[in-house]
Amino acid sequence: MRKSYLFYAFDIVFRSLSLMIALPALVSVFYKEYSSAVPFLFTAFLTLVFSFVCKIFHRKANLENLNDIKKSECLFILVMTWIFGGIIAGIPYLFFGIPPIDSLFEAVSGITTTGASINANMDYPRAVFFWRALTQWLGGMGIIVLFIAVLPQFAVAGRQMFFAESPGPTEEKFTPRIRSTASALWKIYTALTLVEVVLLKTAGMPLFDSVCNSLSTLSAGGFSPNGESIMGYNSMAITWIVLIFIFLAGTNFNLLYKVITKFDIFALFKSEEFRVYLFIFLGISSLVGVSLYVNDQYSIVDSITHSMYQVISIMTSTGSVSANYQDWDLTTKVLLFVAMFTGGCASSASGGIKISRWVLIFKIMRNEVKRILHPSAVLNVKIDNNIIAREILSQTVMFVLFYLILIAISVVIISILEQDIVIGFSGSVSAIGNVGPAFGQVIGPMGGFETLHPLSKMIIIIDMLIGRLELIPFVVLLERDFWSFSKE
């Protein structure tokens, strides 16, 4: 890897991040909470200093773009951007009395759109809540994808980073140029966010809350300025608006682009992944709704509303709540736990394994069973009548295997540290799937992760980052050959 290219990329990244970090200061000024602007302005200035240092190390190379960047360099830049981004995003929290490891936890939970909060204390200035929501919104579509969309230096080199950061097992783009694809995705993402802000404000939610909740919803993040999440607004209209936009956040944005630009709603149902996504959502929601009606004595309307909300929220790794599901019957909690493993569609804001990977896994299994009966048969795996390449099938199997191994390791360590298997198991699955709230009184929907052992918090922080970047970039870092540097 060439150091000049790495420092040039980090120079661009830090400069861009400094502008984003300064935005909460404008919120402080607008609401006349002037003192709360200082942490964000200081952090923005510090990030600019980092950018200047990187410029010193690359200026002799006279680079104008990253067009001939190598794949190893792309992966390194991608991983380091998310790690440094998490560290920098946590600096403002230090000024509000949050300990360093807790600040890092909150920041990483934000940018990875996990939404697992370190505590239930909501006594902070508005700038803090805006920053939490903004970090999720930036992380939902992808920090690098944003840079590709707006920065010409990433126009060509961004291809490899785009597919490494964008969730999904296949390389999917819908315009000839990656930069155009990234730009279109961010336009759809921004437009849907603005529409939700207007609808929530119309439904009676305060404007500031509407903005923060919309930023968190479209990113499938779940942070809310209300301590009781969406449940705290006690509004059926607000609940259904957020529910619909969570569903959209878990839908393939490439597919949404086609639907919106071509005015063809039926394009959704031509996608096998979307049909499975809808089927699983409605199937689990129906079972949870019946359980709420029979076991928890909910009304029919409440059973339908809360079952659909909680299933889609957990399924897409959003993690916001319309009701305290910790108080629900064991049957419903088991069904919600199953939803944690599904994920949303590829190229969406959701976390988890993703529907497309589950479709591929089951088709691979089916083909292997057929191969036992017909050893000479040529069996291809297809999605939407497109044959999936063998390397993608191998990567999918490897991804699921590593995903389950990482869960197993995290479960063992956290369970021992916390002396609680529920915290260990549900916390690990939630962190790697970027879901957020887990199960139990401690880290459940109304709890917080503040009381966990510091080592448990660090493991969860690592799990959240690995889960957001979908394992592969981090697995590559374990290869010795990867760590080879040169000046040019």
VOGU-3710 file (C-alpha; in Angstrom, 3 decimals, decimal comma):
1> mrksylfyaf> 0,000/0,000/0,000  1,254/3,443/-0,915  1,348/5,842/2,027  0,928/8,941/-0,154  -2,408/7,627/-1,438  -3,587/6,739/2,053  -2,713/10,145/3,518  -4,292/11,910/0,525  -7,552/10,012/1,068  -7,529/10,675/4,827
11> divfrslslm> -6,860/14,368/4,141  -10,074/14,492/2,088  -12,027/12,442/4,641  -11,000/14,560/7,650  -11,719/17,818/5,838  -15,196/16,622/4,933  -15,908/15,266/8,416  -14,972/18,601/9,986  -17,811/20,297/8,099  -20,326/17,685/9,253
21> ialpalvsvf> -19,183/17,941/12,874  -19,758/21,706/12,812  -23,455/21,313/11,905  -24,687/20,696/15,500  -23,158/24,052/16,424  -25,750/25,690/14,168  -28,467/23,887/16,136  -26,960/25,300/19,345  -27,084/28,812/17,932  -30,636/28,393/16,621
31> ykeyssavpf> -31,931/27,285/20,030  -29,685/29,801/21,886  -27,820/27,034/23,701  -24,522/28,693/22,842  -22,281/26,819/25,256  -23,172/23,487/23,645  -21,643/24,669/20,355  -18,120/24,697/21,788  -17,550/20,889/21,839  -18,544/20,554/18,203
41> lftafltlvf> -16,527/23,546/17,005  -13,486/22,278/18,901  -13,867/18,797/17,421  -14,325/20,247/13,930  -11,126/22,289/14,371  -9,246/19,241/15,692  -10,385/17,217/12,678  -9,089/19,970/10,389  -5,728/19,701/12,162  -5,694/15,961/11,405
51> sfvckifhrk> -6,408/16,824/7,776  -3,498/19,297/7,718  -1,133/16,664/9,160  -2,177/14,189/6,462  -1,582/16,881/3,828  1,994/17,291/5,048  2,676/13,605/4,450  1,224/13,451/0,930  1,894/16,886/-0,597  5,172/15,821/-2,233
61> anlenlndik> 3,285/13,240/-4,297  1,202/15,980/-6,030  -1,869/13,741/-6,281  -4,986/15,119/-7,940  -7,179/12,021/-7,677  -7,208/8,386/-6,584  -7,994/6,842/-9,941  -5,309/4,147/-9,865  -5,805/3,172/-6,235  -5,386/-0,509/-5,333
71> kseclfilvm> -8,043/-2,714/-3,760  -5,965/-3,215/-0,590  -5,662/0,564/-0,253  -9,431/0,957/-0,715  -10,169/-1,546/2,038  -7,659/0,082/4,384  -9,110/3,558/3,774  -12,636/2,224/4,253  -11,941/0,476/7,566  -9,815/3,305/8,980
81> twifggiiag> -12,420/5,903/7,969  -15,039/4,110/10,056  -12,677/3,576/13,005  -11,385/7,160/13,004  -14,895/8,398/12,300  -16,154/6,636/15,420  -13,346/8,047/17,555  -13,820/11,599/16,279  -17,617/11,395/16,588  -17,177/10,491/20,258
91> ipylffgipp> -15,069/13,531/21,185  -18,015/15,968/21,664  -19,640/13,583/24,158  -16,602/13,952/26,450  -17,521/17,599/27,038  -20,901/16,567/28,473  -19,477/14,380/31,228  -19,671/11,040/29,414  -16,611/8,808/30,140  -14,253/8,035/27,215
101> idslfeavsg> -15,294/4,416/26,593  -18,973/5,364/26,886  -18,454/8,262/24,456  -16,821/5,899/21,970  -19,663/3,414/22,461  -22,330/6,060/21,791  -20,485/7,395/18,752  -19,865/3,990/17,156  -23,449/2,996/17,908  -24,461/6,118/16,013
111> itttgasina> -22,343/5,838/12,869  -23,024/2,100/12,545  -26,766/2,836/12,956  -26,967/0,350/15,821  -28,814/2,672/18,178  -27,708/0,958/21,386  -27,534/3,819/23,867  -25,063/3,864/26,709  -27,593/5,264/29,183  -31,170/6,410/29,573
121> nmdypravff> -30,196/9,938/30,681  -31,810/12,388/28,259  -30,738/15,606/30,031  -28,542/16,985/27,247  -28,695/20,029/24,924  -30,455/19,681/21,577  -27,127/19,691/19,726  -26,245/16,335/21,309  -29,480/14,703/20,153  -29,063/16,202/16,687
131> wraltqwlgg> -25,494/14,876/16,524  -26,638/11,390/17,549  -29,266/11,403/14,808  -26,920/12,927/12,216  -24,214/10,313/12,821  -26,808/7,626/12,175  -28,044/9,328/9,019  -24,507/9,638/7,655  -23,727/6,032/8,542  -26,983/4,663/7,157
141> mgiivlfiav> -26,178/5,200/3,492  -22,438/5,115/4,084  -19,806/7,773/4,756  -17,675/6,750/1,779  -20,733/6,545/-0,495  -21,449/10,191/0,422  -17,887/11,201/-0,432  -18,119/9,368/-3,760  -21,320/11,260/-4,536  -19,985/14,762/-3,831
151> lpqfavagrq> -16,180/14,660/-4,140  -14,571/14,430/-7,593  -11,397/12,879/-6,123  -13,367/9,673/-5,455  -15,086/9,606/-8,870  -13,239/6,589/-10,292  -11,470/5,137/-7,280  -14,750/4,979/-5,401  -15,975/1,883/-7,238  -14,170/-0,616/-5,008
161> mffaespgpt> -14,930/1,306/-1,809  -18,574/1,702/-2,856  -19,139/-2,046/-3,112  -17,088/-2,748/0,019  -19,201/-0,333/2,092  -22,644/-0,871/0,535  -24,447/-3,802/2,186  -25,211/-6,821/0,035  -23,647/-9,929/-1,458  -23,630/-8,730/-5,087
171> eekftprirs> -22,229/-5,670/-6,852  -25,337/-3,788/-7,910  -25,414/-0,416/-9,633  -28,091/1,130/-11,822  -26,156/3,850/-13,667  -22,995/3,468/-15,789  -20,903/5,566/-13,378  -20,463/4,751/-9,706  -20,515/8,422/-8,775  -23,897/8,823/-10,478
181> tasalwkiyt> -25,185/5,765/-8,615  -23,947/7,113/-5,270  -25,462/10,527/-6,017  -28,829/8,995/-6,959  -28,889/6,916/-3,773  -28,240/9,974/-1,615  -30,939/11,959/-3,444  -33,507/9,217/-2,755  -32,284/8,932/0,829  -32,503/12,698/1,414
191> altlvevvll> -35,890/13,063/-0,286  -37,472/10,299/1,813  -36,017/11,878/4,966  -37,548/15,272/4,143  -40,924/13,692/3,363  -40,927/11,946/6,743  -40,029/15,187/8,537  -43,063/16,902/6,974  -45,419/13,997/7,772  -44,270/13,711/11,395
201> ktagmplfds> -44,596/17,477/11,911  -48,093/17,332/10,396  -48,976/14,473/12,755  -48,152/16,650/15,767  -44,520/15,849/16,532  -42,341/18,902/17,389  -40,130/20,020/14,487  -36,830/19,222/16,209  -38,050/15,746/17,148  -39,381/15,264/13,609
211> vcnslstlsa> -35,959/15,997/12,144  -34,052/13,771/14,588  -36,479/10,860/14,328  -36,513/11,078/10,528  -32,712/11,037/10,375  -32,718/7,956/12,593  -35,569/6,211/10,782  -34,244/6,349/7,202  -30,848/5,215/8,449  -32,454/2,267/10,283
221> ggfspngesi> -30,756/3,635/13,388  -33,363/4,141/16,087  -31,945/6,972/18,223  -34,675/9,353/19,369  -34,664/12,576/21,408  -37,538/11,052/23,381  -36,362/8,770/26,194  -39,183/6,321/25,453  -38,516/6,268/21,706  -41,597/6,430/19,441
231> mgynsmaitw> -43,688/5,000/22,281  -43,136/8,287/24,140  -45,206/10,293/21,648  -48,343/8,228/22,353  -49,670/8,724/18,834  -51,006/6,032/16,509  -50,480/8,304/13,472  -46,812/8,914/14,328  -46,266/5,206/14,952  -47,630/4,265/11,519
241> ivlififlag> -45,663/6,989/9,717  -42,416/5,797/11,278  -43,365/2,157/10,627  -43,792/2,826/6,901  -40,480/4,646/6,609  -38,661/1,923/8,555  -40,019/-0,536/5,995  -38,683/1,679/3,203  -35,307/1,956/4,965  -35,074/-1,837/4,840
251> tnfnllykvi> -35,930/-1,945/1,129  -33,266/-2,020/-1,573  -32,624/1,659/-2,431  -31,617/0,705/-5,965  -35,076/-0,826/-6,336  -36,743/2,254/-4,824  -34,868/4,411/-7,329  -36,326/2,391/-10,204  -39,823/2,545/-8,707  -39,704/6,318/-8,185
261> tkfdifalfk> -38,039/7,288/-11,468  -40,198/4,978/-13,587  -43,405/5,462/-11,554  -43,777/1,677/-11,471  -44,841/0,309/-8,065  -45,046/-3,195/-9,531  -41,267/-3,177/-10,033  -41,054/-3,967/-6,321  -42,821/-7,282/-6,747  -40,615/-8,298/-9,650
271> seefrvylfi> -37,751/-8,536/-7,148  -37,482/-11,956/-5,508  -35,662/-10,465/-2,534  -38,411/-7,891/-1,912  -41,108/-10,581/-2,117  -39,280/-12,661/0,500  -38,699/-9,527/2,625  -42,409/-8,710/2,550  -43,417/-12,328/3,192  -41,155/-12,691/6,246
281> flgisslvgv> -42,273/-9,324/7,624  -45,981/-10,130/7,280  -45,505/-13,716/8,457  -43,662/-12,917/11,693  -45,911/-9,877/12,307  -49,012/-12,087/12,048  -47,651/-14,546/14,582  -46,591/-11,782/16,977  -49,975/-10,065/16,561  -51,866/-13,247/17,433
291> slyvndqysi> -49,645/-13,743/20,479  -50,226/-10,164/21,653  -53,964/-10,535/21,243  -54,184/-13,940/22,953  -51,410/-13,849/25,551  -51,032/-10,145/26,359  -54,691/-9,079/25,968  -53,990/-6,333/23,410  -56,851/-4,988/21,305  -56,960/-5,996/17,632
301> vdsithsmyq> -55,767/-2,570/16,478  -52,927/-2,430/19,029  -51,932/-6,030/18,242  -51,617/-5,225/14,541  -49,840/-1,908/15,086  -47,278/-2,975/17,684  -46,577/-6,366/16,131  -45,862/-4,830/12,725  -43,835/-1,983/14,213  -41,613/-4,115/16,415
311> visimtstgs> -41,043/-6,800/13,799  -40,005/-4,353/11,065  -37,970/-2,298/13,555  -35,945/-5,303/14,729  -35,894/-7,019/11,343  -34,312/-3,958/9,675  -32,035/-3,354/12,683  -33,701/0,002/13,444  -34,351/-0,835/17,078  -36,837/1,921/17,945
321> vsanyqdwdl> -39,861/0,825/19,947  -43,592/1,503/19,944  -44,093/-0,540/23,120  -41,903/-2,118/25,792  -41,580/-5,602/24,294  -39,645/-6,732/27,362  -43,041/-7,006/29,103  -44,504/-9,191/26,346  -45,115/-12,920/26,500  -42,128/-15,243/25,892
331> ttkvllfvam> -43,633/-16,372/22,576  -43,482/-12,861/21,129  -39,926/-12,318/22,358  -38,768/-15,539/20,711  -40,350/-14,441/17,432  -38,700/-11,020/17,693  -35,367/-12,729/18,361  -35,800/-14,702/15,134  -36,401/-11,400/13,309  -32,994/-10,194/14,535
341> ftggcassas> -31,293/-12,722/12,270  -33,106/-11,845/9,048  -32,041/-8,312/8,184  -33,517/-6,187/5,415  -32,734/-6,116/1,706  -29,311/-5,694/0,156  -28,335/-2,083/-0,643  -30,633/-0,838/2,120  -29,838/0,953/5,364  -30,557/-2,145/7,447
351> ggikisrwvl> -28,044/-4,383/9,167  -28,059/-8,122/9,748  -27,328/-10,974/7,372  -29,722/-9,616/4,697  -32,600/-11,351/2,921  -30,628/-11,887/-0,294  -27,989/-13,913/1,560  -30,643/-16,104/3,186  -32,203/-16,688/-0,226  -28,810/-17,717/-1,609
361> ifkimrnevk> -28,036/-19,973/1,374  -31,327/-21,866/1,072  -30,908/-22,231/-2,684  -27,376/-23,566/-2,184  -28,715/-26,073/0,350  -31,495/-27,116/-2,028  -29,025/-27,637/-4,866  -26,742/-29,747/-2,686  -29,666/-32,007/-1,783  -30,520/-32,349/-5,498
371> rilhpsavln> -26,877/-33,101/-6,278  -27,016/-36,140/-3,989  -29,805/-37,573/-6,131  -28,398/-36,344/-9,457  -24,558/-36,212/-9,195  -24,092/-35,202/-12,836  -26,666/-32,431/-12,872  -25,586/-28,882/-13,654  -27,323/-26,771/-11,028  -27,125/-22,999/-11,009
381> vkidnniiar> -28,293/-20,618/-8,299  -30,438/-17,805/-9,660  -32,043/-14,660/-8,260  -34,507/-12,832/-10,530  -33,457/-15,222/-13,333  -29,833/-14,069/-13,076  -27,203/-16,737/-12,473  -25,133/-15,950/-9,397  -21,380/-16,394/-9,857  -19,650/-19,123/-7,842
391> eilsqtvmfv> -17,339/-16,643/-6,103  -20,377/-14,765/-4,777  -21,871/-18,013/-3,496  -18,580/-18,847/-1,773  -18,392/-15,369/-0,234  -21,989/-15,700/0,993  -21,273/-19,008/2,728  -18,062/-17,551/4,199  -19,936/-14,445/5,376  -22,625/-16,423/7,220
401> lfyliliais> -20,001/-18,736/8,724  -17,868/-15,846/10,012  -21,020/-14,073/11,211  -22,030/-17,053/13,360  -18,460/-17,622/14,608  -18,172/-13,979/15,663  -21,498/-14,241/17,494  -20,352/-17,405/19,275  -17,067/-15,847/20,424  -18,802/-12,667/21,611
411> vviisileqd> -21,520/-14,629/23,413  -18,989/-16,666/25,388  -16,846/-13,705/26,463  -19,690/-11,284/27,289  -21,716/-13,971/29,116  -18,706/-14,744/31,341  -17,976/-11,066/31,982  -21,598/-10,222/32,788  -22,494/-13,599/34,328  -25,685/-13,447/32,272
421> ivigfsgsvs> -26,357/-15,560/29,161  -29,295/-13,358/28,084  -27,066/-10,270/27,977  -24,307/-12,235/26,266  -26,473/-13,836/23,594  -28,980/-11,107/22,776  -26,367/-8,354/23,161  -23,980/-10,049/20,726  -26,638/-10,759/18,112  -27,963/-7,214/18,464
431> aignvgpafg> -24,507/-5,609/18,142  -23,320/-7,603/15,127  -26,678/-7,141/13,416  -26,647/-3,396/14,326  -30,098/-3,802/15,916  -29,556/-1,786/19,116  -31,818/-2,728/22,027  -31,644/-6,393/22,999  -33,507/-8,409/25,635  -33,561/-8,351/29,439
441> qvigpmggfe> -33,995/-5,593/31,985  -30,416/-4,318/31,580  -30,030/-3,925/27,797  -33,688/-4,297/26,794  -35,758/-1,616/25,029  -35,997/0,604/28,103  -32,508/-0,141/29,431  -28,980/1,010/28,614  -25,507/-0,465/28,187  -23,891/1,823/30,779
451> tlhplskmii> -23,574/-0,810/33,525  -21,776/-3,391/31,379  -18,166/-4,365/32,030  -15,722/-2,092/30,106  -14,406/-5,110/28,175  -17,982/-6,070/27,229  -18,476/-2,559/25,861  -15,273/-2,815/23,799  -16,344/-6,158/22,351  -19,733/-4,702/21,418
461> iidmligrle> -18,026/-1,656/19,846  -15,902/-3,961/17,684  -18,948/-6,091/16,841  -20,911/-3,012/15,745  -18,134/-1,867/13,403  -17,580/-5,322/11,934  -21,322/-5,813/11,512  -21,772/-2,477/9,715  -18,975/-3,189/7,236  -20,233/-6,751/6,848
471> lipfvvller> -17,153/-8,617/8,100  -15,169/-9,024/4,871  -13,071/-5,798/5,082  -12,119/-6,700/8,664  -11,352/-10,333/7,810  -8,928/-9,128/5,129  -7,034/-7,172/7,810  -6,072/-10,497/9,422  -3,989/-11,437/6,368  -0,255/-10,794/6,874
481> dfwsfske> 0,246/-9,883/3,196  -2,231/-7,030/3,588  0,120/-5,073/5,851  2,709/-3,998/3,302  3,435/-0,293/2,929  5,535/1,817/0,565  6,134/5,565/0,279  4,756/5,866/-3,280
//
